[in-house]
Every structure is written in C-alpha cells, then in structure tokens.
C-alpha cells in the first residue's frame, strides 16, 4: 500500500503548494490569502520511487469553540490520526511562531512519526529561520521549497527513515474504475450535508455559513459493492456576482468537476427551486453531455410535498425540454428522509447514459418515425433519411445519413431526439444526432459524401495515393542512406567520394530530341550575340515577349515577320472568290 502522508501546519505556509508538487497536478487552490483550504483533500502522489497517498489539510488554529476555525481544526486532527506520517510545514522566512509551538506539542503527544520541513527556504531570506526548528523537539528540519521543488531528495530520505520500505512496497491491483458523481448547485443548498449523509460520517465541513466549500473535494465510497467517487464542489453563483479571485478559482474548479464527471447531481433548495442559476447549471450539464439527476434538498421544510413534487416535475419538463424525463429525488440531508431513493436513480440514469442500441433496431425505428411524421419538403424537394447508426455511447451519439442534410429543419431533429428517447426508454439522457449527406464527393459546391459507392471509391484513391507517396519517400530515403554510407566508406579508405548517378527524367518528345541533336552538331556561336541580334531584328513588340514556339510550326510569323495576307482576286482574272480557273478553249 502507498504511504499515507498528511501535510499539516498553520495557515499560509505553503501546504497546498507542496501538495500540488507531490501530486504532479494543480489540484488544490493556491492563493496568498490565508485559510484557503478548509476540507481534507486526498490525492495520489509520488516522490522518487515512493508511492504516496497525500492528505492536504486546513491551517491549524488554536480554537476550540463552535466556530468554523474550530471545525477546520477537527478535520486536521482527523487527518493526523488517519495518516502514517505527518509532514509538519512551517515558514522559514517568518521562523517558528507560538502557534507552531502549540501544534508541535500536539503532534508529539500523538506518538506518530513526524517530519518537520522549513518551506520557502530558497535564497538568503530563508536561511535564518531553519535553525529555529530545533527547539520544537521534532528532529532536524529539512529546508525545502514547494514552489521551486528544492530539497525533494532530502525529504525522500527522511520519509524512508521514518517509514521503512518493506511496509509500503506492496501494491494493490485495482482495475475497477469508480463511478464519478459531481454534486453541484448554488451556495448553501446542502451539497456537503448530502455527501456526509451518504457516506455516514462528518467528512466535509458543514454549517449555516454560505460558501464554506472552496475546493472540489473527492470522496471514495462503496455502495452495494460498486465503487463510487463523490465530488463535492463549491457553490456556483451568477457570473456577474463573482468578483474575487478566490471565488473565480473555486468556480473554475467546480466547472472542471462537471466536465470530468459521469453523473451530475443538481442540488436545489426545495424552498426556492429552479432559479435562473439552477437552469444555467442544468444547461451546462446537458451541453457537456453528462447524465443529470435533480435533487430537492431540505425537503423536510416543504409544506404539501405531494403537490410540490408534481408541480416541480411539470416545471422541469417545461423549462428544460432537452432533459425531459430526468429523475427527480426529494430528500433531506439533515434528517435522512428519502435518501434511499437517490443511488438507485443514479445507477439507472448511468446505465442509460452508457447504453448502446443495435443498428438494426435503430433503422426499424427510423422507418417507423418517418411513417408517423414524414420529413418536410424544402424548396419543393423532400428530405429523405436513409440510414442511421450509433457511433459512441456516454452520451449516446448517433449519425443519420440523409439527402439534403444541410437543409434538415431543427424542429424535425428535435422530433427525432424525443421519439428516440421515448422508444428506447432513455429519459433525461442527453442525446446527440449528427446528420450527414450522401452527396457526390467529386461534385463542386456540394457536401462531401459519407456513404455509398462514391465514398468507397474516393477512399480507395486516397489510400492508393498515400501508398505511392510512402513508397517514393522510402526509395529516396534508402538511396540517400546508401550514398552517405558509400561516401563514408570512401572517406575512410582515403578515396574520392563516388559520383552520384544521374537522375533520369521524363522522356522528351521525338521532335524536341531531334532539334536538340541538330543544335548540338551545329557550330557553337558566341554566347549572347545571336540572342541580341534576333531581338533587334524583331522590333520593339517582339523585344517585350519573345516567342518560344519553333519556327517550323508557325512559319514566317515566328521568325519576327508578319504572315502574308491572302490576295484579293483582280478584276478580269479567271479566279473569282476562290473558284478554280476555267480551262481555256473548249
């Protein structure tokens, strides 16, 4: 198993920066403002050949009341209890503070291995605070820099000394990937409370304050023998209200969690459901192609729940027709009412999201849909769908080959999507239909064909041309390598380099070859004079553009003169308008 390492210390000493360095990714949000990290964040990391399971913790505060800082301290203490080794970080530029001394005392009482590291020790400014750590009684401090990666070799040696290799060298093979579920919604909608209720422990910070969660925290969970990864995200507000840099980073992290999720739980306050921001989050989920489940939290505060749930379903289908039939689960994360209905609905829509439909069934359905509602006519010509197939799942994506594909109306595309969702029982799953044309790929001004004999012929020619080009390149490369080898061998033997074989060009016409032979036998004239003499004879018009056509082809005109005009018949002559002369006499 990998070594479980908890990174602890007071606020703003660089714990999250070192966490990202060891994880190899920018997972945790990093900012100059102290107290950015609040929940425990887990990630897999590596230092040299040492596999690590990293735990990023909140900054330690010496409080024990019911405030948010006290709850953050409780999360840090749980991480220390869970970890194999604690990495205590302090700021080398500020030195050891009284809060560091309090936290060091707590770590010594735990009785677990502790490694002390002086972060921000790069340069001369951090040298003075390194020696102050000896008074904490945690051993020799290791000067490191989480930002620039300095001191990682010393940190690796300290981890090996604190935790022998034979205890963590065993590896576990695990190829079963968990289902990634992202919990999104507006601030203070009950997302973290829902996660704590599902896993059965106080894993995430909760409270009446809005915006407690800042990072996207992933929690691995096992439900009914199936691995699940829950990702709790920060609340998403309207874009115009997001002004601070830290909230912008949290928003980007939440959107990234939606992008990489498989199923998205849109948690809404049941007392104020379906506000504008909820609709925008649902639309974002559909555009990203993720399965969506509507979750009505705080259901214990709703009066007349049966009527409210019916109105909510109607409102959801009216406002989001592209997600018609998405499951709706009403529950209470505080009391646990209705929580047992959530995971079956998630597994059902995840199965539909990854479904694959047979091509034969698709084409049978296409004929039935066309008989029920034929395609419209555009400019007096009817659009004719011909063939349909599924290209991929997650989400289900289909391609429809049709004539006049670029003129297919959007309303008919929506009709096909709704009929497809109803016929194959895919409620709430985002569906994609791409319409392509089967036009002639060689016709100018038309769309390239994607089916039929024309497409196969076009692809065959493309493959043949590619094969010929590859063959020519191979021959050229082989010849170049042979010439280089021969030149190297000649140079090693002290001989002159071999002459290159002349490159044979295309055969010339017979007439041109005869002309070249005659020109070669003629006496060589002084270069330049003949050309100048011929240009002078031809006059100014010929000097601008000298004809390259042989004289025996065009006669006198090619030599610089003018072609003689046909003579007109003279009065009294025997030739009249091209008639032949009559013989004299009888």
CORGIVEN-V772453 format. One record per helix or strand. SS is the DSSP state (2 for helix, 1 for strand). FROM is the first residue (numbers start at 1). TO is the last residue. If there is no record, write none. Layout:
SS	FROM	TO
SS	FROM	TO
This chain:
1	3	9
2	15	23
1	41	47
1	50	56
2	68	82
1	85	91
2	98	110
1	113	119
2	131	136
1	142	143
1	145	145
1	150	150
2	152	162
2	165	167
1	179	185
2	191	199
1	217	223
1	226	232
2	239	241
2	245	260
1	263	269
2	270	272
2	276	287
1	291	297
2	299	301
2	305	319
2	321	323
1	328	330
2	339	353
2	359	372
1	377	378
1	381	382
1	385	392
1	397	402
2	405	407
2	410	423
1	432	437
2	452	493
2	510	521
2	529	538
2	540	544
2	551	559
